[in-house]
Amino acid sequence: MANARDEVAKMVQQLEQQRDELRVKISLAKLEAREEWESLEKRWESLKGKAPQLREEIEGTAGNVGETLRKAAEEIRNGYARLRKLL
């Protein structure tokens, strides 16, 4: 009987430890996700603000500006993917 109690106590202790570890990881993930979101929002606003001007420049030169725009959009897309994994 005492052995069963010890097993239950050990199981509860292990679950409590896992719960505490997960709580910390979730808190850190929330912070990391928030920071990632804020960084992506800055990039998005910058890209969105520059898009009309870049469209005009692309029509004239079509080279590096288009590639720069694609790279910026890809970085934001990748950031959104990282954020989804955090959530």
Beta strands, then each sheet from edge to edge (+ up, - down):
end
